[in-house]
């Protein structure tokens, strides 16, 4: 699937109808900020720690020129903020017309390893029901419109997976720029979400929250998630996080690597 990357504002989702996550849930959940500040307005995406030094999130959670910070250990807290210094890793492929296509999935490398336990990648991919989590607003407006703001406590909710046909039809009509490949098979379709955060089943990560069919109202259309059960994504993730770390010593001093 080729997914065009839109703005964070367009794609920001919320957890509605959830509950406070248990203290031992979602220890791997990460909050991303676009500036080195703790201001609420700077918080824009969730993410998942998948190794001691790598975070998985949505590609639309980055724009060139941003100073990105990740807050680890936000649940149960208090959290530790670190700056992402290395460029993001994006998954791309080539479409039918040899055009390079961007997918809404991204890896961020931490400046140093953390001792926080990561979430495991999927084994088998049978997941009729999944769990999502986020910090965004927990209630809609009087007419179901999305509200700004955030929850001080990480919110968790279980959701059933639905067929993607309804969402694809909705996007073709209302958001064609997000659905330019009708053979889309790399989504999990759900009903609620919070951008960049993890889609989880039995303590394994199965997807990354991407976008919703209705940008303005809550729970009126399914949300879409990048399906990392897709073997192309899974291989790319594993290959990227296993890249050898740079070493320096006598050989580097001799002009070798």
Secondary structure, 3 states (H helix, E strand, C coil): CCCCCCCHHHHCCCCCCCEECCCCCCCCEEEEECCCCCCHHHEEEEEEECCCCEEEECHHHCCCCCCCEEEECCCCCCCEEEECCCCCEEEEEECCCCCEEEEEEEEEECCCCCCCCCCEECCCCCCCEEEEEEEECCCCCCCCECCCCEEEEEEEEEEECECCHHHHHHHHHHCHHHCCCCCCCCEEEECCCCCCCEEEECCEEEEEEEEECCCCECCCCCEEEEECCCHHHHHHHHHHHCCCCCCCCHHHHCCCC
